[in-house]
Amino acid sequence: MKIVILAIARTGSTSFANSIKNQGYYTLLEPYADSRGKAYKVPPKEVKFYSNFCVKSIITQTRGENLRKEEVIDFNLKLLSKFDKIILLDRRDIVTHAQSLAHIGYLHSLEDEDLHRKYSYQDIPPLLESELYNNAYNILKESKDILKIISDKTQEEIVYYEDIFNKNKVLVKETLSKIFNDNLDIDQMVKDLDVIYKYRVTEKSLI
């Protein structure tokens, strides 16, 4: 099966893609993240050569090009065109979503590239928090609007982070089974996506 995950940033898409990779899929992570992505076709040529292939892309990543909204939509629709399974990934809770993206903005300001690790939102200094949060919120509103348009155009339902990374393993299994129709080892995916691996922590618990 050829799988594409088109995600908004900070939706657990890397962990999700790696859970597919663990089942023997050749996997590309964010091939269009910057100008080096110009080396990859849209969709990537690898989709022709691997029967089990997965690519994960962030919706705003367009090979470093500054595109208008309509061009971003067209870029991503072209990416989706050759895949058997399309997964559109978002979060329902825009507040915690914006907080997560704001923390990434904070790490970028420190030139810290270790983005896949445990963190607390309280790491952000109070003087920077408001600006980083507002910037993240605005970025997400635009990204979510684009994803909704793509969902409408492709007739593909949006999958939500909260249904995949959840303590309720019955819900997680039901969500994954609906996506993959048991073509993958769903029980193994549930284990790989256990909430103990989530990055964000508070003083009391994972969220």
BAFI-3210 file (N, C-alpha, C; in Angstrom, 3 decimals, decimal comma, padded with zeros to 6 digits):
// residues 207
n [1|2|3|4|5|6|7|8|9|10|11|12|13|14|15|16|17|18|19|20|21|22|23|24|25|26|27|28|29|30|31|32|33|34|35|36|37|38|39|40|41|42|43|44|45|46|47|48|49|50|51|52|53|54|55|56|57|58|59|60|61|62|63|64|65|66|67|68|69|70|71|72|73|74|75|76|77|78|79|80|81|82|83|84|85|86|87|88|89|90|91|92|93|94|95|96|97|98|99|100|101|102|103|104|105|106|107|108|109|110|111|112|113|114|115|116|117|118|119|120|121|122|123|124|125|126|127|128|129|130|131|132|133|134|135|136|137|138|139|140|141|142|143|144|145|146|147|148|149|150|151|152|153|154|155|156|157|158|159|160|161|162|163|164|165|166|167|168|169|170|171|172|173|174|175|176|177|178|179|180|181|182|183|184|185|186|187|188|189|190|191|192|193|194|195|196|197|198|199|200|201|202|203|204|205|206|207]
n.u [000,847|000,468|001,060|000,172|000,788|-000,538|000,025|-000,674|001,679|003,060|001,340|001,854|002,795|005,285|005,813|003,598|004,089|006,454|005,493|004,289|006,466|007,796|006,562|007,675|007,637|008,958|009,947|009,535|010,279|009,031|009,930|009,804|010,648|012,400|014,438|016,009|014,254|013,619|014,893|013,248|010,569|007,071|004,315|006,854|009,303|009,776|007,395|006,694|008,366|008,283|006,291|005,278|005,068|005,552|004,966|005,501|004,325|004,415|001,852|002,431|004,913|006,685|008,954|010,551|009,573|007,795|004,602|001,333|-001,885|-003,675|-001,861|-000,449|-002,436|-002,819|-000,267|-000,204|-002,406|-001,467|000,623|-000,830|-001,874|-001,090|-001,437|-002,559|-003,710|-004,781|-004,019|-005,136|-004,034|-004,686|-005,230|-007,851|-008,032|-007,215|-005,908|-004,020|-002,641|-001,559|000,073|001,949|003,155|004,130|006,104|007,941|008,663|010,002|012,211|013,452|014,241|016,317|018,067|017,975|017,846|016,763|013,909|012,247|011,525|010,939|009,046|008,081|005,490|005,891|008,518|008,942|009,932|008,083|007,990|008,211|006,190|003,509|003,750|004,889|002,876|000,643|001,575|001,881|-000,766|-002,058|-000,750|-001,610|-004,388|-004,598|-003,383|-005,132|-007,428|-006,617|-006,188|-008,806|-010,026|-008,652|-009,500|-012,228|-012,037|-010,869|-012,525|-011,799|-011,802|-010,752|-008,258|-007,759|-005,365|-006,011|-007,456|-005,682|-003,426|-004,009|-005,132|-007,143|-007,177|-008,892|-010,332|-008,186|-007,458|-009,821|-009,872|-007,495|-008,041|-010,184|-008,917|-006,975|-008,164|-007,417|-005,164|-002,669|-000,633|-002,507|-002,596|000,104|000,673|-000,864|000,594|003,019|002,236|001,678|000,679|002,692|004,864|004,512|005,492|004,962|004,848|003,500|003,728|002,229|001,167|001,103|-000,040]
n.v [-001,193|002,249|005,071|008,314|010,849|013,798|016,473|018,886|020,890|019,646|017,514|014,963|013,606|012,585|010,474|008,924|008,294|006,845|004,638|003,318|002,892|001,032|-001,272|-002,253|-000,459|001,587|004,789|008,280|011,267|014,410|015,497|017,906|020,003|022,193|024,210|022,191|020,261|020,497|018,601|016,472|015,063|015,933|014,032|012,238|010,348|007,865|006,650|005,101|002,917|001,378|-001,015|-000,966|001,925|005,025|008,450|011,354|014,574|018,031|020,414|023,068|022,991|023,579|023,131|025,302|027,453|030,523|030,468|031,401|031,018|029,504|028,259|026,678|024,867|023,619|022,514|020,569|018,972|017,883|016,363|014,393|012,814|010,257|008,181|005,317|005,431|008,176|010,284|012,790|014,907|016,410|018,526|018,721|020,503|023,665|025,368|023,936|022,957|025,280|026,068|024,010|024,422|026,988|026,454|025,147|027,330|028,774|027,072|027,244|029,899|029,698|028,376|025,660|022,450|020,074|018,813|016,731|015,702|015,383|018,008|021,024|023,402|025,530|026,079|028,220|031,555|034,022|036,620|036,162|034,468|035,277|036,528|034,434|032,503|033,771|034,116|031,430|030,551|031,993|030,993|028,352|028,611|029,361|027,116|025,066|025,847|025,511|022,733|021,856|022,669|021,035|018,565|018,731|018,838|016,401|014,622|013,272|012,312|014,192|013,147|012,954|013,964|013,629|011,275|009,334|009,495|008,655|007,755|005,918|002,970|001,423|003,260|004,269|001,974|001,510|003,822|003,561|001,155|001,895|003,635|002,026|-000,374|-002,843|-003,578|-003,229|-004,131|-003,567|-003,781|-003,661|-001,074|000,387|-000,071|001,172|003,806|004,610|006,721|007,244|007,972|010,519|013,949|016,297|017,362|017,893|019,132|017,304|015,340|013,682|015,392]
n.w [000,000|-000,716|001,078|002,136|004,415|005,165|007,031|009,612|011,331|014,399|015,154|015,891|013,726|012,904|014,701|014,065|011,351|011,715|013,055|011,014|009,351|010,935|010,228|007,975|005,869|003,318|004,041|003,759|005,359|005,551|002,927|001,541|003,104|002,965|000,748|-000,245|-000,867|-003,505|-004,886|-004,850|-006,627|-007,138|-006,812|-004,815|-006,669|-005,649|-005,030|-007,153|-007,083|-004,777|-003,249|-000,700|000,684|002,318|002,753|004,646|004,990|005,816|005,765|005,126|004,011|001,218|-000,422|000,298|-001,065|-001,334|-001,368|-002,576|-000,950|-002,568|-004,229|-002,456|-001,772|-004,286|-004,665|-002,632|-003,317|-005,680|-004,647|-003,263|-005,241|-006,210|-004,417|-002,515|-000,007|001,749|004,370|006,313|008,734|011,861|014,779|017,194|019,361|019,379|021,112|022,804|020,681|019,490|021,592|021,584|019,062|019,499|021,365|019,763|018,201|020,155|020,658|018,160|018,279|020,003|018,505|018,707|017,666|018,461|018,322|018,909|021,662|025,230|026,759|028,492|028,494|030,103|029,848|028,183|028,381|030,240|029,067|026,381|025,724|024,965|022,417|020,896|021,132|019,918|017,290|016,554|016,773|014,731|012,463|012,583|012,259|009,574|008,371|009,146|007,812|005,156|005,160|005,576|003,194|001,388|002,345|001,688|-001,098|-001,766|-000,592|001,680|005,034|007,901|010,121|013,620|015,996|018,713|018,736|018,129|019,751|022,644|025,898|025,967|024,688|023,230|021,719|020,177|018,736|017,293|015,723|014,172|012,873|011,291|009,562|008,237|007,615|008,670|007,195|008,134|011,004|013,494|016,300|016,980|016,149|017,962|020,276|019,553|019,449|021,987|024,692|026,490|025,096|024,257|023,735|025,218|028,562|031,843|035,248|036,521|034,736|031,497|028,568]
ca.u [000,000|001,188|000,396|000,658|000,289|-000,446|-000,236|-000,328|002,795|002,799|000,180|002,344|002,912|006,527|005,582|002,624|004,795|007,414|004,741|004,084|007,808|008,125|005,919|008,365|007,387|009,956|009,296|010,157|009,756|009,116|010,880|009,702|010,770|013,128|014,826|016,591|013,143|013,519|015,440|012,151|009,411|005,786|004,788|008,211|009,399|009,833|006,068|006,606|009,319|008,067|004,887|004,947|005,734|004,853|005,589|004,857|004,635|003,712|001,036|003,030|006,242|006,576|010,318|011,131|008,992|006,764|003,456|000,029|-002,733|-004,192|-000,740|-000,179|-003,472|-002,517|000,954|-000,537|-003,285|-000,597|001,322|-001,734|-002,543|-000,657|-001,398|-003,730|-004,291|-004,505|-004,330|-005,055|-003,859|-004,831|-005,682|-009,108|-007,820|-006,271|-005,140|-002,829|-001,909|-000,780|001,112|002,994|003,878|004,852|007,320|008,889|009,182|010,969|013,432|014,105|014,884|017,547|018,802|017,951|017,230|016,236|012,478|011,509|011,921|009,994|009,134|006,984|005,163|006,433|009,910|008,982|009,940|006,827|008,066|008,136|005,098|002,348|004,062|005,061|001,571|-000,201|002,100|001,546|-002,223|-002,396|-000,248|-002,470|-005,698|-004,430|-003,100|-006,360|-008,325|-006,116|-006,450|-010,242|-010,291|-008,133|-010,428|-013,445|-011,734|-010,517|-013,541|-011,128|-012,032|-009,574|-007,962|-007,351|-004,332|-006,611|-008,001|-004,558|-002,583|-005,045|-005,023|-008,196|-006,616|-010,003|-010,551|-007,051|-007,557|-010,941|-009,463|-006,513|-008,700|-010,981|-007,997|-006,188|-008,957|-006,658|-004,077|-001,447|-000,753|-003,072|-002,196|001,478|000,600|-001,373|001,734|004,003|001,690|001,277|000,832|003,918|005,895|004,212|006,571|004,622|004,586|003,281|004,249|001,398|000,864|001,198|-001,275]
ca.v [000,000|003,527|005,898|009,679|011,571|015,252|016,874|020,180|020,736|019,321|016,625|013,602|012,969|011,816|009,216|008,170|007,751|005,833|003,417|002,648|002,451|-000,154|-002,436|-002,602|000,525|002,587|006,004|009,590|012,237|015,826|015,717|019,266|020,901|023,414|024,281|020,909|019,459|020,596|017,357|015,502|015,371|015,975|013,292|011,716|009,245|006,594|006,048|004,142|001,824|000,603|-001,409|-000,477|003,225|006,061|009,766|012,283|015,946|019,084|021,103|024,354|022,767|023,593|023,227|026,609|028,488|031,333|030,316|031,890|029,978|028,640|027,473|025,667|023,838|022,887|021,735|019,402|018,099|017,151|015,370|013,312|012,241|008,915|007,306|004,481|005,862|009,565|010,589|014,215|014,857|017,700|018,464|019,426|021,540|024,626|026,025|023,128|022,867|026,515|026,036|023,107|025,095|028,109|025,926|024,944|028,657|029,113|026,304|027,835|031,152|029,295|027,580|024,295|021,627|018,833|019,106|015,518|015,337|015,828|019,427|021,662|024,718|026,518|026,379|029,486|032,711|034,771|037,786|035,711|033,518|035,832|036,724|033,127|031,836|034,436|033,773|030,023|030,455|032,511|030,020|027,170|028,923|029,302|025,728|024,285|026,227|024,853|021,298|021,645|022,788|019,808|017,507|018,864|018,545|014,986|013,816|012,481|012,826|014,570|012,314|013,849|013,595|013,210|009,922|008,426|009,562|008,699|006,677|004,951|002,166|000,949|004,344|004,306|000,815|001,745|004,863|003,009|000,137|002,604|004,205|001,055|-001,568|-004,017|-003,912|-003,180|-004,739|-002,482|-003,943|-003,151|000,387|000,902|-000,080|002,164|005,157|004,764|008,107|007,419|008,507|011,902|014,865|017,333|016,933|018,917|018,655|016,214|014,263|013,941|015,872]
ca.w [000,000|-000,788|002,085|002,322|005,585|005,017|008,408|010,168|012,267|015,811|015,279|016,106|012,418|012,816|015,417|013,287|010,187|012,165|013,394|009,723|008,960|011,726|009,626|006,741|004,822|002,982|004,518|003,619|006,317|005,204|001,822|000,973|004,249|002,619|-000,665|-000,667|-001,357|-004,959|-005,423|-004,888|-007,445|-006,435|-005,635|-004,983|-007,628|-004,911|-004,984|-008,257|-006,948|-003,554|-003,063|000,639|000,709|003,090|002,829|005,576|004,632|006,544|004,763|004,757|003,458|-000,244|-000,965|000,591|-001,907|-000,691|-002,256|-002,161|-000,378|-003,633|-004,732|-001,430|-001,954|-005,517|-004,411|-001,813|-004,092|-006,594|-003,829|-002,870|-006,404|-006,612|-003,245|-002,229|001,273|002,113|005,771|006,638|010,186|012,538|016,175|017,467|020,378|018,801|022,176|023,090|019,419|019,367|022,619|021,104|017,979|020,106|021,984|018,664|017,887|021,199|020,411|016,993|018,695|020,692|017,527|019,249|016,629|019,035|018,441|019,258|023,020|026,248|027,051|029,224|027,944|031,037|029,470|027,463|029,296|030,177|028,185|024,990|025,541|024,270|021,001|020,269|021,065|018,916|015,971|016,303|016,591|013,397|011,489|012,623|011,678|008,127|008,001|009,328|006,727|003,953|005,284|005,394|001,754|000,764|002,747|000,879|-002,504|-001,920|000,091|002,715|006,380|008,681|011,284|014,692|016,969|019,986|018,599|017,899|020,941|023,669|026,884|025,650|023,610|022,394|020,762|019,263|017,844|016,385|014,779|013,251|012,056|010,298|008,574|007,481|007,296|009,107|006,279|008,935|012,332|014,294|017,705|017,111|016,037|019,243|021,200|019,107|019,628|023,389|025,168|027,280|024,209|023,891|024,093|026,174|029,928|032,866|036,517|037,014|033,800|030,074|027,945]
c.u [000,886|000,411|001,012|-000,022|000,530|-000,903|000,006|000,781|002,293|001,500|000,608|002,624|004,199|006,379|004,626|003,298|005,779|006,721|004,410|005,417|008,190|007,505|006,461|008,120|008,606|009,310|010,152|009,487|010,062|010,117|010,879|009,918|011,466|013,553|015,471|015,516|012,950|014,119|014,369|011,048|008,162|004,763|006,183|008,233|009,398|008,479|005,901|007,374|009,090|006,581|004,378|005,731|004,884|005,654|004,778|005,297|003,812|003,079|001,643|004,409|006,154|007,939|010,929|010,573|007,874|005,541|002,210|-000,828|-003,216|-003,081|-000,342|-001,181|-003,157|-001,292|000,610|-001,495|-002,481|000,158|000,438|-002,154|-002,209|-000,698|-002,711|-004,471|-003,824|-004,941|-004,089|-005,090|-003,858|-005,068|-007,011|-008,871|-006,763|-005,433|-003,871|-001,979|-001,009|000,335|002,280|003,823|004,669|006,144|008,378|009,510|010,230|012,289|014,191|014,835|016,202|018,497|018,994|017,187|016,658|014,748|011,672|011,980|010,845|010,180|007,943|006,738|005,721|007,902|010,025|008,983|008,662|006,859|007,934|006,853|003,968|002,603|004,182|003,726|000,705|000,268|001,723|000,056|-002,627|-001,929|-001,185|-003,838|-005,641|-004,221|-004,352|-007,380|-007,909|-006,418|-007,931|-010,613|-009,829|-009,031|-011,696|-013,195|-011,468|-011,572|-012,909|-011,381|-010,708|-009,463|-007,382|-006,379|-004,944|-007,177|-006,910|-003,648|-003,503|-004,857|-006,048|-007,756|-007,693|-010,300|-009,430|-007,148|-008,690|-010,572|-008,507|-007,129|-009,547|-010,100|-007,440|-006,935|-008,197|-005,595|-002,717|-001,705|-001,198|-002,650|-000,780|001,488|000,109|-000,242|002,731|003,555|001,206|001,574|002,077|005,028|005,617|005,267|006,202|004,283|004,229|003,861|003,485|001,293|001,205|-000,098|-001,162]
c.v [001,248|004,553|007,288|010,273|013,053|015,860|018,355|019,950|020,456|018,530|015,179|012,869|012,155|010,472|008,318|007,523|006,661|004,537|002,620|002,101|001,159|-001,427|-002,724|-001,657|001,402|003,953|007,242|010,552|013,653|016,112|017,138|020,347|022,217|023,331|022,990|019,976|019,539|019,375|016,278|015,980|015,422|015,203|012,703|010,482|007,885|005,896|004,998|002,857|000,929|000,268|-000,983|000,806|004,217|007,357|010,629|013,689|016,899|020,025|022,421|024,207|022,597|023,878|024,614|027,733|029,214|031,379|030,975|030,711|028,994|027,745|026,380|024,515|022,988|021,993|020,444|018,446|017,273|016,048|014,163|012,413|010,784|007,894|006,540|004,970|007,271|009,787|012,073|014,338|016,250|017,453|019,197|020,655|022,531|025,321|025,226|022,952|024,099|026,571|025,150|023,763|026,292|027,634|025,631|026,283|029,101|028,370|026,847|029,126|030,885|028,551|026,149|023,425|020,317|019,030|017,920|015,005|015,820|017,320|019,861|023,038|025,831|026,829|027,758|030,647|033,534|035,952|037,415|034,943|034,070|035,975|035,387|032,410|032,457|034,127|032,336|029,859|030,903|031,556|028,820|027,441|028,837|027,860|024,864|024,606|025,544|023,352|020,985|021,732|021,524|018,625|017,541|018,455|017,064|014,051|012,840|013,121|013,190|013,637|013,218|013,192|012,998|011,795|008,877|008,357|009,757|007,526|005,574|004,123|001,568|001,987|004,390|003,170|000,997|002,766|004,321|001,958|000,784|003,173|003,128|-000,229|-002,861|-004,468|-003,839|-003,883|-003,647|-002,572|-003,423|-001,633|001,015|000,957|001,017|003,590|005,404|006,181|008,307|008,024|009,947|012,848|015,811|016,753|018,161|018,373|017,449|015,052|014,663|014,520|015,731]
c.w [000,000|000,037|002,103|003,548|005,332|006,328|008,627|011,190|013,675|015,995|015,514|014,816|012,266|013,510|014,645|012,072|010,592|012,575|012,137|009,209|009,672|011,154|008,223|005,584|004,595|003,216|004,294|004,586|005,837|004,075|001,278|002,031|003,916|001,159|-001,161|-001,203|-002,855|-005,642|-005,546|-005,817|-006,574|-007,263|-005,879|-005,886|-006,934|-004,862|-006,081|-007,969|-005,731|-003,413|-001,694|000,880|001,483|003,019|003,792|005,230|005,492|005,520|004,283|004,131|001,948|-000,880|-000,784|-000,245|-001,153|-001,607|-001,681|-001,696|-001,442|-004,190|-003,739|-001,563|-003,180|-005,349|-003,677|-002,525|-005,094|-005,850|-003,555|-004,024|-006,703|-005,472|-003,047|-000,986|001,602|003,550|005,995|008,151|010,812|014,022|016,303|018,351|019,887|019,876|022,491|021,830|019,247|020,410|022,186|020,006|018,508|020,753|020,938|018,252|018,894|020,979|019,200|017,370|019,424|019,755|018,036|018,263|017,158|019,332|018,942|020,617|023,985|026,507|027,891|028,624|028,827|030,773|028,827|028,466|029,134|029,204|026,700|024,691|024,694|022,771|020,275|020,111|019,974|017,499|015,596|016,014|015,189|012,289|011,423|012,027|010,164|007,656|008,095|008,240|005,427|003,999|005,074|003,909|001,030|001,111|001,896|-000,572|-002,745|-001,342|001,096|004,070|007,043|009,887|012,368|015,669|018,233|019,937|018,380|019,114|022,145|024,621|026,643|024,444|022,708|021,317|019,726|018,254|016,842|015,314|013,731|012,334|010,967|009,193|007,653|007,132|007,586|008,102|006,962|010,261|013,302|015,757|017,934|017,019|017,334|020,263|020,840|019,402|021,053|023,878|026,027|026,430|023,795|024,450|025,227|027,537|030,766|034,160|037,016|036,041|032,387|029,579|026,447]
res [m|k|i|v|i|l|a|i|a|r|t|g|s|t|s|f|a|n|s|i|k|n|q|g|y|y|t|l|l|e|p|y|a|d|s|r|g|k|a|y|k|v|p|p|k|e|v|k|f|y|s|n|f|c|v|k|s|i|i|t|q|t|r|g|e|n|l|r|k|e|e|v|i|d|f|n|l|k|l|l|s|k|f|d|k|i|i|l|l|d|r|r|d|i|v|t|h|a|q|s|l|a|h|i|g|y|l|h|s|l|e|d|e|d|l|h|r|k|y|s|y|q|d|i|p|p|l|l|e|s|e|l|y|n|n|a|y|n|i|l|k|e|s|k|d|i|l|k|i|i|s|d|k|t|q|e|e|i|v|y|y|e|d|i|f|n|k|n|k|v|l|v|k|e|t|l|s|k|i|f|n|d|n|l|d|i|d|q|m|v|k|d|l|d|v|i|y|k|y|r|v|t|e|k|s|l|i]
***
